[in-house]
Amino acid sequence: MTTQKAIPASATRTGAGGANTAQVVAAANAFLATLSDEQKDTVLYDFDDATKKTGWSNFPTPVVERNGLKLGDLTDEQEAAALKVMEAALSKKGYEELVEIRKADDYLASLSDTGDTGATPTAAPSNTPTGTPTGTPTGGPGGPGGGGGGGGANFGSEWYYISFFGTPSKTGEFTVQYGGHHAAYNITYAGSSVTMSPTLTAVEPMEFNWEDLYYAPLEDKRTSTIGAIQSLTADELTAAEIDGSFDDLYLGPGNDGPFPEQPEGVLVSSLTKKQQAKVTAMLKAWVDDLDEKAAARMLAKYVSEYDETYIGWSGGTTLDNDQTYVRLDGPSAWIEFSNQPGASTDEIHQHTIFRDETADYGWE
């Protein structure tokens, strides 16, 4: 049995109105109608169930088990209906990225089948908080973040899961959670408001051919992030360097905060209009994963906060450096882009996370 919250008064302060909640609810109900009572019990949680915050990761299963129903255990009709929920929640671009991340996992599964992998996946999550700067504690809880693979890892598009926290409703508060290896979407609705915080997107490798087609998931995120940080002058780059080094995301899976009290980097409002446009392009690469109307409102809010938003880097500023780390930190928007050494291949790949500091997992 699930419980449902009323719309919080603070939801109107997010600047994220315009949600296509009715379409998402319709898709969710259509999916739920295909399920047995036992499957419904598995996929539906109370809104405040603590597993919402622990049942997502960049790791594959079984290193970190997911919530809800596994897509590979569903009938073709049920899986198609489950994916229709995500198609409704995301923009065309956002949904295509979700599909491409699954394709990348099919590609990794094919390498596992042939033994053609360039690196041995980590056997288990580290006990060190995700993305801890060398020699500097995060101050937050540790958890199952870390690298891209795991001992006995299950790769492939069937190993993705969907769940609902709260009953899908056009008026109440509920979260759609979808995830698996290198993907975690936590999209929360409250009437006309929506937040996609936190959302993790990652991929290995950056580019690959699968079934005679070429894929480059996260290409817009890579290009815009590197474009934004490389637009800084030499003096600005010096000022923008973040203390410490990062082997992964600072506020990734298993580490929901606290956010840093003092932002690091250079103030976006101090940059030229051309440079600010590069930062906006970076923001759009994440925000535009959401439905178009809500994304436009969200972007306008984040751009209006440039006088309190900072962009910084550590380790490097190029795609060919496996230590490159870039962060955008504002009163609301939080984006991390972290290059990673290969976990299942010998190629660099990326982990990224988007959060809204005012609406992480919903609204207080």
C-alpha positions as CSV (number, residue, x, y, z in Angstrom):
1,M,0.0,0.0,0.0
2,T,1.4,3.4,-1.0
3,T,0.8,6.8,0.6
4,Q,0.6,10.1,-1.1
5,K,1.7,13.6,-0.2
6,A,-0.1,16.8,-1.0
7,I,1.7,19.3,-3.2
8,P,4.2,21.1,-0.9
9,A,3.9,24.9,-0.7
10,S,7.6,25.2,-1.6
11,A,7.0,23.5,-5.0
12,T,6.0,26.8,-6.6
13,R,9.4,28.2,-5.7
14,T,11.3,25.8,-7.9
15,G,10.7,27.6,-11.1
16,A,10.1,24.2,-12.7
17,G,6.4,24.5,-13.6
18,G,5.1,23.4,-17.0
19,A,5.4,19.7,-16.3
20,N,3.6,17.3,-18.6
21,T,2.3,15.5,-15.5
22,A,-0.9,14.3,-17.0
23,Q,0.9,12.5,-19.9
24,V,3.3,10.8,-17.5
25,V,0.5,9.7,-15.2
26,A,-1.4,8.3,-18.2
27,A,1.6,6.4,-19.3
28,A,2.3,5.1,-15.7
29,N,-1.3,4.0,-15.3
30,A,-1.2,2.2,-18.7
31,F,1.9,0.4,-17.6
32,L,0.5,-0.5,-14.2
33,A,-2.6,-1.9,-15.9
34,T,-0.4,-4.5,-17.6
35,L,1.0,-5.9,-14.3
36,S,-0.2,-8.6,-12.0
37,D,-1.0,-7.7,-8.3
38,E,2.3,-9.2,-7.3
39,Q,4.2,-7.1,-9.8
40,K,2.4,-3.9,-8.7
41,D,3.5,-4.7,-5.1
42,T,7.1,-4.8,-6.4
43,V,7.0,-1.7,-8.4
44,L,5.1,0.7,-6.1
45,Y,6.7,2.2,-2.9
46,D,5.7,4.8,-0.4
47,F,6.9,8.2,-1.5
48,D,9.3,8.5,1.5
49,D,10.6,4.9,1.3
50,A,14.3,5.1,2.2
51,T,15.3,2.8,-0.7
52,K,14.6,5.6,-3.1
53,K,18.0,7.1,-2.1
54,T,19.9,3.8,-1.9
55,G,18.6,1.9,-4.9
56,W,20.4,3.7,-7.7
57,S,24.0,3.7,-8.8
58,N,26.4,3.8,-11.7
59,F,27.4,0.2,-10.8
60,P,25.7,-2.7,-12.6
61,T,23.7,-5.3,-10.6
62,P,24.3,-7.2,-8.5
63,V,26.9,-4.9,-7.0
64,V,24.0,-2.5,-6.2
65,E,20.5,-3.9,-6.4
66,R,17.8,-1.7,-7.9
67,N,14.3,-1.0,-6.9
68,G,11.2,-2.2,-8.7
69,L,10.8,-4.4,-11.7
70,K,13.6,-5.5,-14.0
71,L,12.8,-4.8,-17.7
72,G,14.2,-8.2,-18.7
73,D,11.6,-9.9,-16.5
74,L,8.7,-8.2,-18.2
75,T,6.7,-9.4,-21.2
76,D,7.3,-7.4,-24.5
77,E,4.0,-5.6,-23.9
78,Q,5.0,-4.7,-20.3
79,E,8.5,-3.5,-21.2
80,A,7.1,-1.4,-24.0
81,A,4.6,0.2,-21.6
82,A,7.4,0.8,-19.0
83,L,9.5,2.6,-21.6
84,K,6.5,4.7,-22.6
85,V,6.6,6.1,-19.1
86,M,10.2,7.3,-19.6
87,E,9.4,8.5,-23.1
88,A,6.6,10.6,-21.7
89,A,8.8,12.0,-18.9
90,L,11.8,12.9,-21.1
91,S,12.2,14.9,-24.2
92,K,13.0,13.2,-27.5
93,K,16.7,14.0,-27.0
94,G,16.5,12.7,-23.4
95,Y,14.8,9.5,-24.3
96,E,17.2,8.8,-27.2
97,E,20.1,9.2,-24.7
98,L,18.4,6.7,-22.3
99,V,18.1,4.2,-25.2
100,E,21.7,4.8,-26.2
101,I,23.0,4.1,-22.7
102,R,21.2,0.8,-22.8
103,K,22.8,0.1,-26.2
104,A,26.2,0.8,-24.7
105,D,25.5,-1.9,-22.0
106,D,24.5,-4.4,-24.7
107,Y,27.8,-3.6,-26.3
108,L,29.7,-4.2,-23.0
109,A,27.7,-7.5,-22.7
110,S,29.0,-8.5,-26.1
111,L,32.6,-7.8,-25.0
112,S,32.0,-9.9,-21.8
113,D,30.7,-12.8,-23.9
114,T,33.9,-12.7,-26.1
115,G,36.3,-11.9,-23.2
116,D,37.4,-8.8,-25.2
117,T,37.6,-6.3,-22.4
118,G,40.4,-3.9,-21.8
119,A,40.1,-3.7,-18.0
120,T,39.0,-5.7,-15.0
121,P,35.9,-4.2,-13.4
122,T,36.1,-3.3,-9.7
123,A,35.0,-6.1,-7.5
124,A,32.9,-4.1,-5.1
125,P,32.0,-0.5,-4.3
126,S,34.6,1.5,-2.4
127,N,33.9,2.5,1.2
128,T,35.3,5.9,0.3
129,P,32.7,8.6,-0.5
130,T,32.2,9.1,-4.2
131,G,34.6,11.6,-5.8
132,T,36.4,12.4,-2.6
133,P,39.2,14.9,-3.3
134,T,42.5,13.4,-2.5
135,G,43.3,14.0,1.2
136,T,40.1,16.0,1.7
137,P,37.0,14.4,3.3
138,T,33.7,15.3,1.7
139,G,31.8,15.6,5.0
140,G,29.1,13.4,3.5
141,P,28.2,9.8,3.8
142,G,30.0,7.2,1.7
143,G,28.2,4.8,-0.5
144,P,27.9,2.7,-3.6
145,G,29.3,5.1,-6.2
146,G,32.7,4.5,-7.8
147,G,33.8,3.1,-11.0
148,G,32.0,1.6,-13.9
149,G,31.9,-2.2,-13.3
150,G,31.7,-4.9,-10.7
151,G,32.8,-8.4,-10.1
152,G,30.1,-10.7,-11.5
153,A,28.5,-7.7,-13.1
154,N,25.4,-8.1,-15.3
155,F,25.7,-6.1,-18.5
156,G,22.9,-5.7,-21.0
157,S,19.7,-3.7,-21.7
158,E,17.6,-6.2,-19.8
159,W,19.3,-5.2,-16.5
160,Y,17.4,-1.9,-16.1
161,Y,14.6,-1.3,-13.6
162,I,11.6,0.9,-13.1
163,S,9.7,1.8,-9.9
164,F,7.3,4.5,-8.5
165,F,7.5,6.2,-5.2
166,G,4.1,7.5,-4.4
167,T,1.0,6.8,-6.5
168,P,1.2,8.5,-10.0
169,S,-1.2,11.3,-9.8
170,K,-1.9,14.7,-11.5
171,T,-2.2,16.4,-8.1
172,G,0.0,14.5,-5.6
173,E,3.7,14.0,-5.3
174,F,5.4,11.0,-6.8
175,T,8.7,9.9,-8.2
176,V,9.5,7.8,-11.3
177,Q,12.8,6.0,-10.7
178,Y,14.5,4.3,-13.6
179,G,18.0,2.9,-13.6
180,G,20.7,0.4,-14.1
181,H,24.4,0.4,-15.1
182,H,25.4,4.0,-15.9
183,A,21.9,5.4,-15.6
184,A,19.7,6.7,-12.7
185,Y,16.7,8.9,-13.2
186,N,14.8,10.2,-10.2
187,I,12.0,12.4,-11.7
188,T,9.6,13.8,-9.2
189,Y,6.2,15.4,-10.0
190,A,4.0,17.7,-7.8
191,G,1.1,19.0,-9.9
192,S,2.6,21.2,-12.6
193,S,6.1,21.1,-11.0
194,V,8.9,18.6,-11.8
195,T,12.4,18.0,-10.7
196,M,14.8,15.5,-12.2
197,S,17.2,15.6,-9.3
198,P,19.3,13.5,-8.9
199,T,19.9,12.2,-12.4
200,L,23.0,10.2,-13.2
201,T,24.0,9.6,-16.9
202,A,27.2,7.8,-17.8
203,V,28.6,5.7,-20.6
204,E,31.4,3.3,-21.6
205,P,32.8,3.6,-24.2
206,M,32.2,7.1,-25.5
207,E,31.7,5.8,-29.1
208,F,30.9,2.4,-30.4
209,N,29.3,0.5,-33.3
210,W,26.5,-1.9,-32.5
211,E,24.4,-3.8,-35.0
212,D,25.8,-1.8,-37.9
213,L,24.9,1.5,-36.2
214,Y,27.2,4.2,-34.7
215,Y,26.4,5.5,-31.2
216,A,28.0,8.4,-29.2
217,P,25.8,8.7,-26.0
218,L,26.3,11.9,-24.0
219,E,28.0,13.6,-27.0
220,D,26.1,16.9,-26.2
221,K,27.1,16.8,-22.6
222,R,30.8,16.1,-23.4
223,T,31.0,18.8,-26.1
224,S,29.2,21.5,-24.2
225,T,31.1,20.9,-20.9
226,I,34.5,20.9,-22.5
227,G,33.4,23.9,-24.6
228,A,32.4,25.9,-21.5
229,I,35.5,25.2,-19.5
230,Q,37.9,25.7,-22.4
231,S,36.3,29.1,-23.1
232,L,38.0,30.5,-20.0
233,T,41.1,32.5,-20.3
234,A,44.4,31.3,-18.8
235,D,43.9,33.6,-15.7
236,E,40.3,32.5,-15.4
237,L,41.3,28.8,-15.6
238,T,43.8,29.4,-12.8
239,A,41.1,31.0,-10.6
240,A,38.6,28.3,-11.5
241,E,40.7,25.3,-10.4
242,I,39.0,23.3,-7.6
243,D,41.2,22.2,-4.7
244,G,42.0,18.5,-4.6
245,S,41.6,15.8,-7.2
246,F,38.6,13.7,-8.1
247,D,38.5,10.1,-9.1
248,D,34.7,10.2,-9.6
249,L,31.6,12.3,-8.8
250,Y,31.7,14.3,-5.5
251,L,27.9,14.0,-4.9
252,G,27.3,10.7,-6.7
253,P,25.4,7.6,-5.7
254,G,25.2,7.0,-2.0
255,N,26.4,10.6,-1.2
256,D,23.5,13.1,-1.3
257,G,25.3,15.8,0.5
258,P,25.8,18.2,2.1
259,F,26.6,20.4,-0.9
260,P,29.7,22.5,-0.4
261,E,29.1,25.6,1.7
262,Q,31.6,27.6,-0.3
263,P,31.4,27.2,-4.1
264,E,34.7,26.9,-6.0
265,G,35.5,28.2,-9.4
266,V,34.8,31.4,-11.2
267,L,31.6,33.3,-11.0
268,V,29.6,32.8,-14.2
269,S,28.2,36.4,-14.2
270,S,31.8,37.7,-14.3
271,L,32.4,36.0,-17.7
272,T,31.8,37.5,-21.1
273,K,28.4,37.1,-22.8
274,K,30.0,34.6,-25.2
275,Q,31.4,32.6,-22.3
276,Q,28.1,32.7,-20.5
277,A,26.4,31.3,-23.6
278,K,28.8,28.4,-23.4
279,V,27.8,27.7,-19.8
280,T,24.1,28.0,-20.9
281,A,24.8,25.4,-23.6
282,M,26.3,23.1,-20.9
283,L,23.2,23.5,-18.7
284,K,20.9,22.9,-21.6
285,A,22.6,19.5,-22.3
286,W,21.2,18.3,-19.0
287,V,18.0,20.3,-18.6
288,D,16.8,19.6,-22.1
289,D,16.6,15.9,-21.2
290,L,13.2,16.9,-19.6
291,D,10.0,17.6,-21.4
292,E,10.4,20.8,-23.4
293,K,8.1,23.2,-21.5
294,A,9.4,22.3,-18.1
295,A,13.0,22.4,-19.3
296,A,12.6,25.9,-20.6
297,R,11.3,27.2,-17.3
298,M,14.0,25.3,-15.4
299,L,16.8,26.7,-17.6
300,A,15.5,30.3,-17.2
301,K,15.7,29.9,-13.5
302,Y,19.2,28.6,-13.5
303,V,20.4,31.3,-15.9
304,S,18.9,34.0,-13.7
305,E,21.2,32.7,-10.9
306,Y,24.5,33.3,-12.8
307,D,25.4,36.0,-10.2
308,E,25.7,33.1,-7.7
309,T,26.8,30.3,-9.9
310,Y,30.4,29.1,-10.3
311,I,32.1,26.9,-12.9
312,G,35.3,25.1,-11.9
313,W,37.6,22.2,-12.9
314,S,40.2,19.8,-11.5
315,G,42.7,17.4,-13.1
316,G,42.3,18.5,-16.7
317,T,40.1,20.3,-19.2
318,T,40.3,17.9,-22.2
319,L,38.4,14.8,-23.2
320,D,41.6,12.8,-23.6
321,N,42.6,13.2,-20.0
322,D,41.1,10.6,-17.7
323,Q,41.4,13.0,-14.7
324,T,39.3,15.8,-16.2
325,Y,36.6,16.9,-13.8
326,V,34.3,19.9,-14.3
327,R,31.6,21.3,-11.9
328,L,28.8,23.8,-12.2
329,D,27.6,25.0,-8.8
330,G,24.7,27.4,-8.3
331,P,22.1,28.1,-5.7
332,S,20.0,25.5,-7.6
333,A,21.8,23.8,-10.4
334,W,24.6,21.3,-9.7
335,I,26.3,19.5,-12.5
336,E,29.4,17.3,-12.3
337,F,31.3,15.8,-15.3
338,S,34.0,13.3,-14.5
339,N,36.2,11.5,-17.0
340,Q,37.0,7.9,-15.9
341,P,39.7,5.4,-16.9
342,G,38.2,2.4,-18.7
343,A,36.5,-0.1,-16.4
344,S,35.3,-2.7,-19.0
345,T,37.3,-1.3,-21.9
346,D,40.7,0.5,-22.2
347,E,38.9,3.7,-23.3
348,I,38.1,6.9,-21.3
349,H,34.5,7.3,-20.4
350,Q,32.3,9.7,-18.4
351,H,30.2,9.8,-15.3
352,T,27.9,12.8,-14.9
353,I,25.3,13.9,-12.4
354,F,22.7,16.6,-12.4
355,R,21.1,17.8,-9.1
356,D,18.9,20.7,-8.1
357,E,19.9,21.8,-4.6
358,T,16.4,23.2,-4.0
359,A,14.6,20.1,-5.2
360,D,16.7,16.9,-4.6
361,Y,14.2,14.0,-4.6
362,G,11.4,16.5,-4.5
363,W,10.7,19.4,-2.2
364,E,10.8,19.8,1.6
